[in-house]
Amino acid sequence: MARTSRKKNKQLLGRPPAGKGGVAVTKDYVQTTLRLDMATKELLDALTRLLGRSQREVAGDALILYARRLRVSDQELLAGLLHRKG
């Protein structure tokens, strides 16, 4: 009986590299977990597709815009919280 050789598919184990072309260095970012309702998750997914940006970028920009729209008194409190150690 002749043995047939199969061409082996060489697959890398684990997750593929992040970012376009696999060049994003994710170790420079803190990891967090959010629980979102389905409508909010669908909105986030749609925005990432529309803008061609990562969820991290879209969510980060949204938080920055949210903070900028706070009342001045709340922005001052937020600045104090951000400058605290620990």
PDB file of N, CA, C and O in Angstrom:
ATOM      1  N   MET A   1       0.841  -1.178   0.000  1.00  0.00           N
ATOM      2  CA  MET A   1       0.000   0.000   0.000  1.00  0.00           C
ATOM      3  C   MET A   1       0.885   1.240   0.000  1.00  0.00           C
ATOM      4  O   MET A   1       1.753   1.397   0.859  1.00  0.00           O
ATOM      5  N   ALA A   2       0.664   2.083  -0.935  1.00  0.00           N
ATOM      6  CA  ALA A   2       1.482   3.291  -1.035  1.00  0.00           C
ATOM      7  C   ALA A   2       0.931   4.361  -0.101  1.00  0.00           C
ATOM      8  O   ALA A   2      -0.278   4.547   0.039  1.00  0.00           O
ATOM      9  N   ARG A   3       1.856   5.042   0.519  1.00  0.00           N
ATOM     10  CA  ARG A   3       1.433   6.151   1.393  1.00  0.00           C
ATOM     11  C   ARG A   3       1.287   7.414   0.565  1.00  0.00           C
ATOM     12  O   ARG A   3       2.143   7.744  -0.255  1.00  0.00           O
ATOM     13  N   THR A   4       0.210   8.097   0.791  1.00  0.00           N
ATOM     14  CA  THR A   4       0.048   9.383   0.123  1.00  0.00           C
ATOM     15  C   THR A   4       0.450  10.467   1.096  1.00  0.00           C
ATOM     16  O   THR A   4       0.097  10.447   2.275  1.00  0.00           O
ATOM     17  N   SER A   5       1.180  11.387   0.578  1.00  0.00           N
ATOM     18  CA  SER A   5       1.595  12.484   1.464  1.00  0.00           C
ATOM     19  C   SER A   5       0.591  13.617   1.348  1.00  0.00           C
ATOM     20  O   SER A   5       0.174  14.009   0.258  1.00  0.00           O
ATOM     21  N   ARG A   6       0.234  14.105   2.467  1.00  0.00           N
ATOM     22  CA  ARG A   6      -0.683  15.249   2.511  1.00  0.00           C
ATOM     23  C   ARG A   6       0.123  16.504   2.733  1.00  0.00           C
ATOM     24  O   ARG A   6       1.084  16.531   3.501  1.00  0.00           O
ATOM     25  N   LYS A   7      -0.287  17.517   2.055  1.00  0.00           N
ATOM     26  CA  LYS A   7       0.362  18.808   2.272  1.00  0.00           C
ATOM     27  C   LYS A   7      -0.148  19.351   3.599  1.00  0.00           C
ATOM     28  O   LYS A   7      -1.350  19.538   3.792  1.00  0.00           O
ATOM     29  N   LYS A   8       0.773  19.596   4.496  1.00  0.00           N
ATOM     30  CA  LYS A   8       0.377  20.068   5.826  1.00  0.00           C
ATOM     31  C   LYS A   8       0.099  21.564   5.782  1.00  0.00           C
ATOM     32  O   LYS A   8       0.872  22.347   5.229  1.00  0.00           O
ATOM     33  N   ASN A   9      -1.015  21.933   6.375  1.00  0.00           N
ATOM     34  CA  ASN A   9      -1.323  23.355   6.538  1.00  0.00           C
ATOM     35  C   ASN A   9      -0.627  23.832   7.787  1.00  0.00           C
ATOM     36  O   ASN A   9      -0.928  23.384   8.893  1.00  0.00           O
ATOM     37  N   LYS A  10       0.289  24.728   7.607  1.00  0.00           N
ATOM     38  CA  LYS A  10       1.008  25.250   8.766  1.00  0.00           C
ATOM     39  C   LYS A  10       0.201  26.420   9.323  1.00  0.00           C
ATOM     40  O   LYS A  10       0.150  27.496   8.728  1.00  0.00           O
ATOM     41  N   GLN A  11      -0.422  26.191  10.466  1.00  0.00           N
ATOM     42  CA  GLN A  11      -1.209  27.232  11.108  1.00  0.00           C
ATOM     43  C   GLN A  11      -0.519  27.647  12.382  1.00  0.00           C
ATOM     44  O   GLN A  11      -0.012  26.821  13.141  1.00  0.00           O
ATOM     45  N   LEU A  12      -0.513  28.932  12.596  1.00  0.00           N
ATOM     46  CA  LEU A  12       0.031  29.444  13.839  1.00  0.00           C
ATOM     47  C   LEU A  12      -1.021  29.316  14.924  1.00  0.00           C
ATOM     48  O   LEU A  12      -2.207  29.537  14.678  1.00  0.00           O
ATOM     49  N   LEU A  13      -0.595  28.965  16.101  1.00  0.00           N
ATOM     50  CA  LEU A  13      -1.519  28.843  17.218  1.00  0.00           C
ATOM     51  C   LEU A  13      -1.773  30.205  17.838  1.00  0.00           C
ATOM     52  O   LEU A  13      -0.930  31.099  17.760  1.00  0.00           O
ATOM     53  N   GLY A  14      -2.929  30.360  18.449  1.00  0.00           N
ATOM     54  CA  GLY A  14      -3.250  31.594  19.158  1.00  0.00           C
ATOM     55  C   GLY A  14      -3.907  32.626  18.262  1.00  0.00           C
ATOM     56  O   GLY A  14      -4.247  32.366  17.108  1.00  0.00           O
ATOM     57  N   ARG A  15      -4.072  33.805  18.838  1.00  0.00           N
ATOM     58  CA  ARG A  15      -4.725  34.898  18.124  1.00  0.00           C
ATOM     59  C   ARG A  15      -3.798  35.490  17.084  1.00  0.00           C
ATOM     60  O   ARG A  15      -2.581  35.506  17.270  1.00  0.00           O
ATOM     61  N   PRO A  16      -4.363  35.976  15.992  1.00  0.00           N
ATOM     62  CA  PRO A  16      -3.523  36.666  15.010  1.00  0.00           C
ATOM     63  C   PRO A  16      -3.086  38.017  15.565  1.00  0.00           C
ATOM     64  O   PRO A  16      -3.735  38.543  16.469  1.00  0.00           O
ATOM     65  N   PRO A  17      -2.013  38.583  15.051  1.00  0.00           N
ATOM     66  CA  PRO A  17      -1.577  39.903  15.512  1.00  0.00           C
ATOM     67  C   PRO A  17      -2.678  40.940  15.295  1.00  0.00           C
ATOM     68  O   PRO A  17      -3.448  40.848  14.339  1.00  0.00           O
ATOM     69  N   ALA A  18      -2.744  41.913  16.178  1.00  0.00           N
ATOM     70  CA  ALA A  18      -3.799  42.927  16.123  1.00  0.00           C
ATOM     71  C   ALA A  18      -3.468  44.018  15.114  1.00  0.00           C
ATOM     72  O   ALA A  18      -2.318  44.191  14.711  1.00  0.00           O
ATOM     73  N   GLY A  19      -4.482  44.732  14.727  1.00  0.00           N
ATOM     74  CA  GLY A  19      -4.303  45.894  13.864  1.00  0.00           C
ATOM     75  C   GLY A  19      -4.223  45.523  12.395  1.00  0.00           C
ATOM     76  O   GLY A  19      -4.161  44.348  12.033  1.00  0.00           O
ATOM     77  N   LYS A  20      -4.227  46.544  11.562  1.00  0.00           N
ATOM     78  CA  LYS A  20      -4.134  46.325  10.124  1.00  0.00           C
ATOM     79  C   LYS A  20      -2.764  45.766   9.797  1.00  0.00           C
ATOM     80  O   LYS A  20      -1.745  46.367  10.140  1.00  0.00           O
ATOM     81  N   GLY A  21      -2.734  44.643   9.150  1.00  0.00           N
ATOM     82  CA  GLY A  21      -1.475  44.015   8.808  1.00  0.00           C
ATOM     83  C   GLY A  21      -0.780  43.368   9.992  1.00  0.00           C
ATOM     84  O   GLY A  21       0.363  42.927   9.867  1.00  0.00           O
ATOM     85  N   GLY A  22      -1.439  43.302  11.129  1.00  0.00           N
ATOM     86  CA  GLY A  22      -0.868  42.658  12.306  1.00  0.00           C
ATOM     87  C   GLY A  22       0.286  43.402  12.925  1.00  0.00           C
ATOM     88  O   GLY A  22       1.211  42.785  13.454  1.00  0.00           O
ATOM     89  N   VAL A  23       0.249  44.737  12.869  1.00  0.00           N
ATOM     90  CA  VAL A  23       1.385  45.509  13.366  1.00  0.00           C
ATOM     91  C   VAL A  23       1.101  46.283  14.650  1.00  0.00           C
ATOM     92  O   VAL A  23       2.007  46.928  15.178  1.00  0.00           O
ATOM     93  N   ALA A  24      -0.116  46.242  15.167  1.00  0.00           N
ATOM     94  CA  ALA A  24      -0.426  46.995  16.386  1.00  0.00           C
ATOM     95  C   ALA A  24       0.218  46.319  17.596  1.00  0.00           C
ATOM     96  O   ALA A  24       0.181  45.096  17.729  1.00  0.00           O
ATOM     97  N   VAL A  25       0.796  47.115  18.459  1.00  0.00           N
ATOM     98  CA  VAL A  25       1.432  46.587  19.665  1.00  0.00           C
ATOM     99  C   VAL A  25       0.433  46.721  20.802  1.00  0.00           C
ATOM    100  O   VAL A  25       0.313  47.786  21.408  1.00  0.00           O
ATOM    101  N   THR A  26      -0.278  45.650  21.089  1.00  0.00           N
ATOM    102  CA  THR A  26      -1.351  45.723  22.073  1.00  0.00           C
ATOM    103  C   THR A  26      -0.849  45.691  23.502  1.00  0.00           C
ATOM    104  O   THR A  26      -1.597  46.029  24.420  1.00  0.00           O
ATOM    105  N   LYS A  27       0.398  45.294  23.717  1.00  0.00           N
ATOM    106  CA  LYS A  27       0.910  45.243  25.089  1.00  0.00           C
ATOM    107  C   LYS A  27       1.041  46.637  25.697  1.00  0.00           C
ATOM    108  O   LYS A  27       1.201  46.770  26.910  1.00  0.00           O
ATOM    109  N   ASP A  28       0.974  47.677  24.864  1.00  0.00           N
ATOM    110  CA  ASP A  28       1.072  49.047  25.360  1.00  0.00           C
ATOM    111  C   ASP A  28      -0.254  49.572  25.897  1.00  0.00           C
ATOM    112  O   ASP A  28      -0.310  50.685  26.421  1.00  0.00           O
ATOM    113  N   TYR A  29      -1.315  48.792  25.776  1.00  0.00           N
ATOM    114  CA  TYR A  29      -2.636  49.230  26.203  1.00  0.00           C
ATOM    115  C   TYR A  29      -3.123  48.390  27.377  1.00  0.00           C
ATOM    116  O   TYR A  29      -2.863  47.189  27.450  1.00  0.00           O
ATOM    117  N   VAL A  30      -3.826  49.036  28.284  1.00  0.00           N
ATOM    118  CA  VAL A  30      -4.428  48.335  29.418  1.00  0.00           C
ATOM    119  C   VAL A  30      -5.676  47.617  28.926  1.00  0.00           C
ATOM    120  O   VAL A  30      -6.446  48.172  28.143  1.00  0.00           O
ATOM    121  N   GLN A  31      -5.876  46.398  29.377  1.00  0.00           N
ATOM    122  CA  GLN A  31      -7.053  45.637  28.982  1.00  0.00           C
ATOM    123  C   GLN A  31      -8.159  45.851  29.999  1.00  0.00           C
ATOM    124  O   GLN A  31      -7.918  45.853  31.206  1.00  0.00           O
ATOM    125  N   THR A  32      -9.378  46.031  29.498  1.00  0.00           N
ATOM    126  CA  THR A  32     -10.543  46.171  30.359  1.00  0.00           C
ATOM    127  C   THR A  32     -11.702  45.401  29.736  1.00  0.00           C
ATOM    128  O   THR A  32     -11.674  45.075  28.549  1.00  0.00           O
ATOM    129  N   THR A  33     -12.694  45.120  30.524  1.00  0.00           N
ATOM    130  CA  THR A  33     -13.867  44.402  30.041  1.00  0.00           C
ATOM    131  C   THR A  33     -15.102  45.232  30.340  1.00  0.00           C
ATOM    132  O   THR A  33     -15.264  45.758  31.441  1.00  0.00           O
ATOM    133  N   LEU A  34     -15.966  45.341  29.349  1.00  0.00           N
ATOM    134  CA  LEU A  34     -17.223  46.071  29.507  1.00  0.00           C
ATOM    135  C   LEU A  34     -18.381  45.140  29.206  1.00  0.00           C
ATOM    136  O   LEU A  34     -18.296  44.297  28.313  1.00  0.00           O
ATOM    137  N   ARG A  35     -19.449  45.293  29.944  1.00  0.00           N
ATOM    138  CA  ARG A  35     -20.686  44.586  29.626  1.00  0.00           C
ATOM    139  C   ARG A  35     -21.619  45.616  28.999  1.00  0.00           C
ATOM    140  O   ARG A  35     -21.994  46.601  29.635  1.00  0.00           O
ATOM    141  N   LEU A  36     -21.984  45.377  27.755  1.00  0.00           N
ATOM    142  CA  LEU A  36     -22.832  46.303  27.013  1.00  0.00           C
ATOM    143  C   LEU A  36     -24.146  45.624  26.672  1.00  0.00           C
ATOM    144  O   LEU A  36     -24.197  44.412  26.462  1.00  0.00           O
ATOM    145  N   ASP A  37     -25.217  46.422  26.620  1.00  0.00           N
ATOM    146  CA  ASP A  37     -26.455  45.837  26.124  1.00  0.00           C
ATOM    147  C   ASP A  37     -26.301  45.627  24.614  1.00  0.00           C
ATOM    148  O   ASP A  37     -25.424  46.222  23.986  1.00  0.00           O
ATOM    149  N   MET A  38     -27.143  44.792  24.045  1.00  0.00           N
ATOM    150  CA  MET A  38     -26.990  44.394  22.650  1.00  0.00           C
ATOM    151  C   MET A  38     -27.027  45.583  21.696  1.00  0.00           C
ATOM    152  O   MET A  38     -26.256  45.627  20.738  1.00  0.00           O
ATOM    153  N   ALA A  39     -27.911  46.546  21.944  1.00  0.00           N
ATOM    154  CA  ALA A  39     -28.019  47.702  21.053  1.00  0.00           C
ATOM    155  C   ALA A  39     -26.728  48.524  21.055  1.00  0.00           C
ATOM    156  O   ALA A  39     -26.297  49.009  20.008  1.00  0.00           O
ATOM    157  N   THR A  40     -26.116  48.680  22.223  1.00  0.00           N
ATOM    158  CA  THR A  40     -24.873  49.440  22.316  1.00  0.00           C
ATOM    159  C   THR A  40     -23.741  48.696  21.617  1.00  0.00           C
ATOM    160  O   THR A  40     -22.924  49.316  20.936  1.00  0.00           O
ATOM    161  N   LYS A  41     -23.683  47.383  21.776  1.00  0.00           N
ATOM    162  CA  LYS A  41     -22.658  46.575  21.101  1.00  0.00           C
ATOM    163  C   LYS A  41     -22.822  46.650  19.593  1.00  0.00           C
ATOM    164  O   LYS A  41     -21.836  46.760  18.864  1.00  0.00           O
ATOM    165  N   GLU A  42     -24.065  46.592  19.120  1.00  0.00           N
ATOM    166  CA  GLU A  42     -24.318  46.704  17.681  1.00  0.00           C
ATOM    167  C   GLU A  42     -23.905  48.071  17.166  1.00  0.00           C
ATOM    168  O   GLU A  42     -23.373  48.182  16.061  1.00  0.00           O
ATOM    169  N   LEU A  43     -24.145  49.122  17.960  1.00  0.00           N
ATOM    170  CA  LEU A  43     -23.725  50.465  17.585  1.00  0.00           C
ATOM    171  C   LEU A  43     -22.201  50.550  17.504  1.00  0.00           C
ATOM    172  O   LEU A  43     -21.660  51.114  16.553  1.00  0.00           O
ATOM    173  N   LEU A  44     -21.516  49.995  18.490  1.00  0.00           N
ATOM    174  CA  LEU A  44     -20.053  49.989  18.484  1.00  0.00           C
ATOM    175  C   LEU A  44     -19.519  49.243  17.262  1.00  0.00           C
ATOM    176  O   LEU A  44     -18.599  49.718  16.596  1.00  0.00           O
ATOM    177  N   ASP A  45     -20.090  48.086  16.971  1.00  0.00           N
ATOM    178  CA  ASP A  45     -19.664  47.314  15.802  1.00  0.00           C
ATOM    179  C   ASP A  45     -19.895  48.089  14.505  1.00  0.00           C
ATOM    180  O   ASP A  45     -19.038  48.095  13.622  1.00  0.00           O
ATOM    181  N   ALA A  46     -21.053  48.741  14.392  1.00  0.00           N
ATOM    182  CA  ALA A  46     -21.365  49.510  13.188  1.00  0.00           C
ATOM    183  C   ALA A  46     -20.406  50.688  13.031  1.00  0.00           C
ATOM    184  O   ALA A  46     -19.946  50.976  11.926  1.00  0.00           O
ATOM    185  N   LEU A  47     -20.106  51.367  14.138  1.00  0.00           N
ATOM    186  CA  LEU A  47     -19.172  52.496  14.070  1.00  0.00           C
ATOM    187  C   LEU A  47     -17.770  52.047  13.676  1.00  0.00           C
ATOM    188  O   LEU A  47     -17.095  52.736  12.912  1.00  0.00           O
ATOM    189  N   THR A  48     -17.326  50.911  14.182  1.00  0.00           N
ATOM    190  CA  THR A  48     -15.989  50.435  13.818  1.00  0.00           C
ATOM    191  C   THR A  48     -15.915  50.100  12.332  1.00  0.00           C
ATOM    192  O   THR A  48     -14.908  50.374  11.680  1.00  0.00           O
ATOM    193  N   ARG A  49     -16.982  49.508  11.798  1.00  0.00           N
ATOM    194  CA  ARG A  49     -17.005  49.201  10.363  1.00  0.00           C
ATOM    195  C   ARG A  49     -17.080  50.482   9.536  1.00  0.00           C
ATOM    196  O   ARG A  49     -16.364  50.626   8.545  1.00  0.00           O
ATOM    197  N   LEU A  50     -17.938  51.402   9.937  1.00  0.00           N
ATOM    198  CA  LEU A  50     -18.119  52.651   9.203  1.00  0.00           C
ATOM    199  C   LEU A  50     -16.837  53.470   9.162  1.00  0.00           C
ATOM    200  O   LEU A  50     -16.451  53.986   8.112  1.00  0.00           O
ATOM    201  N   LEU A  51     -16.181  53.586  10.314  1.00  0.00           N
ATOM    202  CA  LEU A  51     -14.996  54.433  10.425  1.00  0.00           C
ATOM    203  C   LEU A  51     -13.703  53.708  10.073  1.00  0.00           C
ATOM    204  O   LEU A  51     -12.669  54.344   9.867  1.00  0.00           O
ATOM    205  N   GLY A  52     -13.757  52.384  10.004  1.00  0.00           N
ATOM    206  CA  GLY A  52     -12.550  51.615   9.723  1.00  0.00           C
ATOM    207  C   GLY A  52     -11.529  51.715  10.842  1.00  0.00           C
ATOM    208  O   GLY A  52     -10.322  51.721  10.598  1.00  0.00           O
ATOM    209  N   ARG A  53     -12.020  51.793  12.067  1.00  0.00           N
ATOM    210  CA  ARG A  53     -11.147  51.942  13.234  1.00  0.00           C
ATOM    211  C   ARG A  53     -11.442  50.823  14.220  1.00  0.00           C
ATOM    212  O   ARG A  53     -12.472  50.155  14.127  1.00  0.00           O
ATOM    213  N   SER A  54     -10.532  50.625  15.161  1.00  0.00           N
ATOM    214  CA  SER A  54     -10.702  49.563  16.154  1.00  0.00           C
ATOM    215  C   SER A  54     -11.732  49.970  17.205  1.00  0.00           C
ATOM    216  O   SER A  54     -12.054  51.148  17.359  1.00  0.00           O
ATOM    217  N   GLN A  55     -12.240  48.969  17.923  1.00  0.00           N
ATOM    218  CA  GLN A  55     -13.163  49.250  19.021  1.00  0.00           C
ATOM    219  C   GLN A  55     -12.475  50.108  20.074  1.00  0.00           C
ATOM    220  O   GLN A  55     -13.101  50.986  20.669  1.00  0.00           O
ATOM    221  N   ARG A  56     -11.200  49.859  20.304  1.00  0.00           N
ATOM    222  CA  ARG A  56     -10.439  50.634  21.286  1.00  0.00           C
ATOM    223  C   ARG A  56     -10.420  52.113  20.899  1.00  0.00           C
ATOM    224  O   ARG A  56     -10.610  52.982  21.750  1.00  0.00           O
ATOM    225  N   GLU A  57     -10.194  52.393  19.635  1.00  0.00           N
ATOM    226  CA  GLU A  57     -10.140  53.783  19.186  1.00  0.00           C
ATOM    227  C   GLU A  57     -11.508  54.455  19.268  1.00  0.00           C
ATOM    228  O   GLU A  57     -11.620  55.586  19.739  1.00  0.00           O
ATOM    229  N   VAL A  58     -12.541  53.761  18.811  1.00  0.00           N
ATOM    230  CA  VAL A  58     -13.895  54.333  18.824  1.00  0.00           C
ATOM    231  C   VAL A  58     -14.356  54.587  20.256  1.00  0.00           C
ATOM    232  O   VAL A  58     -14.874  55.662  20.558  1.00  0.00           O
ATOM    233  N   ALA A  59     -14.170  53.608  21.140  1.00  0.00           N
ATOM    234  CA  ALA A  59     -14.592  53.771  22.535  1.00  0.00           C
ATOM    235  C   ALA A  59     -13.764  54.848  23.229  1.00  0.00           C
ATOM    236  O   ALA A  59     -14.305  55.639  24.002  1.00  0.00           O
ATOM    237  N   GLY A  60     -12.469  54.888  22.965  1.00  0.00           N
ATOM    238  CA  GLY A  60     -11.609  55.909  23.570  1.00  0.00           C
ATOM    239  C   GLY A  60     -12.015  57.310  23.151  1.00  0.00           C
ATOM    240  O   GLY A  60     -12.097  58.215  23.981  1.00  0.00           O
ATOM    241  N   ASP A  61     -12.270  57.490  21.856  1.00  0.00           N
ATOM    242  CA  ASP A  61     -12.713  58.801  21.367  1.00  0.00           C
ATOM    243  C   ASP A  61     -14.061  59.187  21.966  1.00  0.00           C
ATOM    244  O   ASP A  61     -14.286  60.350  22.299  1.00  0.00           O
ATOM    245  N   ALA A  62     -14.959  58.209  22.105  1.00  0.00           N
ATOM    246  CA  ALA A  62     -16.276  58.487  22.693  1.00  0.00           C
ATOM    247  C   ALA A  62     -16.135  58.955  24.140  1.00  0.00           C
ATOM    248  O   ALA A  62     -16.829  59.882  24.558  1.00  0.00           O
ATOM    249  N   LEU A  63     -15.245  58.323  24.907  1.00  0.00           N
ATOM    250  CA  LEU A  63     -15.035  58.738  26.299  1.00  0.00           C
ATOM    251  C   LEU A  63     -14.454  60.146  26.377  1.00  0.00           C
ATOM    252  O   LEU A  63     -14.854  60.939  27.230  1.00  0.00           O
ATOM    253  N   ILE A  64     -13.523  60.453  25.500  1.00  0.00           N
ATOM    254  CA  ILE A  64     -12.935  61.800  25.482  1.00  0.00           C
ATOM    255  C   ILE A  64     -14.004  62.838  25.168  1.00  0.00           C
ATOM    256  O   ILE A  64     -14.086  63.868  25.837  1.00  0.00           O
ATOM    257  N   LEU A  65     -14.825  62.573  24.153  1.00  0.00           N
ATOM    258  CA  LEU A  65     -15.898  63.510  23.809  1.00  0.00           C
ATOM    259  C   LEU A  65     -16.904  63.645  24.943  1.00  0.00           C
ATOM    260  O   LEU A  65     -17.391  64.744  25.211  1.00  0.00           O
ATOM    261  N   TYR A  66     -17.216  62.550  25.606  1.00  0.00           N
ATOM    262  CA  TYR A  66     -18.145  62.577  26.736  1.00  0.00           C
ATOM    263  C   TYR A  66     -17.592  63.467  27.848  1.00  0.00           C
ATOM    264  O   TYR A  66     -18.318  64.285  28.413  1.00  0.00           O
ATOM    265  N   ALA A  67     -16.325  63.308  28.155  1.00  0.00           N
ATOM    266  CA  ALA A  67     -15.705  64.109  29.215  1.00  0.00           C
ATOM    267  C   ALA A  67     -15.684  65.593  28.848  1.00  0.00           C
ATOM    268  O   ALA A  67     -15.864  66.445  29.718  1.00  0.00           O
ATOM    269  N   ARG A  68     -15.470  65.904  27.589  1.00  0.00           N
ATOM    270  CA  ARG A  68     -15.439  67.308  27.143  1.00  0.00           C
ATOM    271  C   ARG A  68     -16.811  67.969  27.233  1.00  0.00           C
ATOM    272  O   ARG A  68     -16.904  69.191  27.342  1.00  0.00           O
ATOM    273  N   ARG A  69     -17.870  67.174  27.189  1.00  0.00           N
ATOM    274  CA  ARG A  69     -19.222  67.728  27.228  1.00  0.00           C
ATOM    275  C   ARG A  69     -19.772  67.861  28.641  1.00  0.00           C
ATOM    276  O   ARG A  69     -20.889  68.342  28.826  1.00  0.00           O
ATOM    277  N   LEU A  70     -19.006  67.442  29.632  1.00  0.00           N
ATOM    278  CA  LEU A  70     -19.444  67.597  31.021  1.00  0.00           C
ATOM    279  C   LEU A  70     -19.508  69.071  31.396  1.00  0.00           C
ATOM    280  O   LEU A  70     -18.855  69.912  30.778  1.00  0.00           O
ATOM    281  N   ARG A  71     -20.300  69.368  32.412  1.00  0.00           N
ATOM    282  CA  ARG A  71     -20.315  70.733  32.948  1.00  0.00           C
ATOM    283  C   ARG A  71     -18.918  71.059  33.458  1.00  0.00           C
ATOM    284  O   ARG A  71     -18.157  70.162  33.820  1.00  0.00           O
ATOM    285  N   VAL A  72     -18.586  72.340  33.483  1.00  0.00           N
ATOM    286  CA  VAL A  72     -17.256  72.770  33.919  1.00  0.00           C
ATOM    287  C   VAL A  72     -16.957  72.261  35.326  1.00  0.00           C
ATOM    288  O   VAL A  72     -15.844  71.814  35.602  1.00  0.00           O
ATOM    289  N   SER A  73     -17.950  72.327  36.216  1.00  0.00           N
ATOM    290  CA  SER A  73     -17.718  71.857  37.587  1.00  0.00           C
ATOM    291  C   SER A  73     -17.391  70.356  37.610  1.00  0.00           C
ATOM    292  O   SER A  73     -16.537  69.918  38.381  1.00  0.00           O
ATOM    293  N   ASP A  74     -18.067  69.579  36.771  1.00  0.00           N
ATOM    294  CA  ASP A  74     -17.777  68.143  36.702  1.00  0.00           C
ATOM    295  C   ASP A  74     -16.420  67.881  36.045  1.00  0.00           C
ATOM    296  O   ASP A  74     -15.722  66.939  36.419  1.00  0.00           O
ATOM    297  N   GLN A  75     -16.049  68.705  35.074  1.00  0.00           N
ATOM    298  CA  GLN A  75     -14.728  68.566  34.455  1.00  0.00           C
ATOM    299  C   GLN A  75     -13.620  68.820  35.472  1.00  0.00           C
ATOM    300  O   GLN A  75     -12.585  68.154  35.457  1.00  0.00           O
ATOM    301  N   GLU A  76     -13.849  69.795  36.358  1.00  0.00           N
ATOM    302  CA  GLU A  76     -12.854  70.079  37.400  1.00  0.00           C
ATOM    303  C   GLU A  76     -12.738  68.908  38.376  1.00  0.00           C
ATOM    304  O   GLU A  76     -11.634  68.530  38.768  1.00  0.00           O
ATOM    305  N   LEU A  77     -13.876  68.334  38.766  1.00  0.00           N
ATOM    306  CA  LEU A  77     -13.850  67.151  39.630  1.00  0.00           C
ATOM    307  C   LEU A  77     -13.143  65.985  38.941  1.00  0.00           C
ATOM    308  O   LEU A  77     -12.359  65.269  39.565  1.00  0.00           O
ATOM    309  N   LEU A  78     -13.421  65.803  37.671  1.00  0.00           N
ATOM    310  CA  LEU A  78     -12.787  64.735  36.906  1.00  0.00           C
ATOM    311  C   LEU A  78     -11.277  64.938  36.831  1.00  0.00           C
ATOM    312  O   LEU A  78     -10.512  63.984  36.972  1.00  0.00           O
ATOM    313  N   ALA A  79     -10.853  66.172  36.612  1.00  0.00           N
ATOM    314  CA  ALA A  79      -9.415  66.464  36.567  1.00  0.00           C
ATOM    315  C   ALA A  79      -8.754  66.117  37.897  1.00  0.00           C
ATOM    316  O   ALA A  79      -7.645  65.583  37.922  1.00  0.00           O
ATOM    317  N   GLY A  80      -9.431  66.420  38.996  1.00  0.00           N
ATOM    318  CA  GLY A  80      -8.899  66.068  40.311  1.00  0.00           C
ATOM    319  C   GLY A  80      -8.770  64.563  40.490  1.00  0.00           C
ATOM    320  O   GLY A  80      -7.784  64.081  41.047  1.00  0.00           O
ATOM    321  N   LEU A  81      -9.770  63.820  40.016  1.00  0.00           N
ATOM    322  CA  LEU A  81      -9.720  62.359  40.112  1.00  0.00           C
ATOM    323  C   LEU A  81      -8.592  61.780  39.259  1.00  0.00           C
ATOM    324  O   LEU A  81      -7.929  60.822  39.658  1.00  0.00           O
ATOM    325  N   LEU A  82      -8.384  62.365  38.092  1.00  0.00           N
ATOM    326  CA  LEU A  82      -7.336  61.865  37.199  1.00  0.00           C
ATOM    327  C   LEU A  82      -5.935  62.131  37.738  1.00  0.00           C
ATOM    328  O   LEU A  82      -5.002  61.387  37.439  1.00  0.00           O
ATOM    329  N   HIS A  83      -5.788  63.180  38.524  1.00  0.00           N
ATOM    330  CA  HIS A  83      -4.465  63.526  39.042  1.00  0.00           C
ATOM    331  C   HIS A  83      -4.139  62.852  40.368  1.00  0.00           C
ATOM    332  O   HIS A  83      -3.022  62.979  40.868  1.00  0.00           O
ATOM    333  N   ARG A  84      -5.097  62.141  40.938  1.00  0.00           N
ATOM    334  CA  ARG A  84      -4.840  61.407  42.183  1.00  0.00           C
ATOM    335  C   ARG A  84      -3.892  60.258  41.920  1.00  0.00           C
ATOM    336  O   ARG A  84      -3.896  59.662  40.843  1.00  0.00           O
ATOM    337  N   LYS A  85      -3.099  59.962  42.896  1.00  0.00           N
ATOM    338  CA  LYS A  85      -2.219  58.784  42.797  1.00  0.00           C
ATOM    339  C   LYS A  85      -2.972  57.587  43.352  1.00  0.00           C
ATOM    340  O   LYS A  85      -3.626  57.684  44.390  1.00  0.00           O
ATOM    341  N   GLY A  86      -2.877  56.450  42.655  1.00  0.00           N
ATOM    342  CA  GLY A  86      -3.500  55.218  43.159  1.00  0.00           C
ATOM    343  C   GLY A  86      -4.888  55.166  42.771  1.00  0.00           C
ATOM    344  O   GLY A  86      -5.585  54.206  43.100  1.00  0.00           O
TER     345      GLY A  86
END
